[in-house]
């Protein structure tokens, strides 16, 4: 017998999208009689409120636009949308774990897309 819940579905979302989801949960809990927020939920809400800079729809648009570039995968696009790097050095850190590195033109292409949202 296991005490863990089964994972039914997994979806990668940006911090801004998580903020919207958690805001809905927070409002739902505030309407309840016991009004109890577990420690983990309260910390997650605090985190997204501090670090989400874009709106949920705006961050999803940024991710979709980054995915149109052939050298950016979904995980990297979400990380870029969360971090909103300012220059090539910060952007390179997103791709540091990959087995390849992007050249200057590719990094500039990503930064040009980011410039529309920052």
Secondary structure by P-SEA (a helix, b strand, c coil): ccccccccbbbbbcaaaaaaaaaaaaaaaaacccccccaaaaaaaaaaaacccccaaaaaaaaaaaaacccccaaaaaaaaaaccccaaaaaaaaccccccccaaaaaaaaaaaaacc
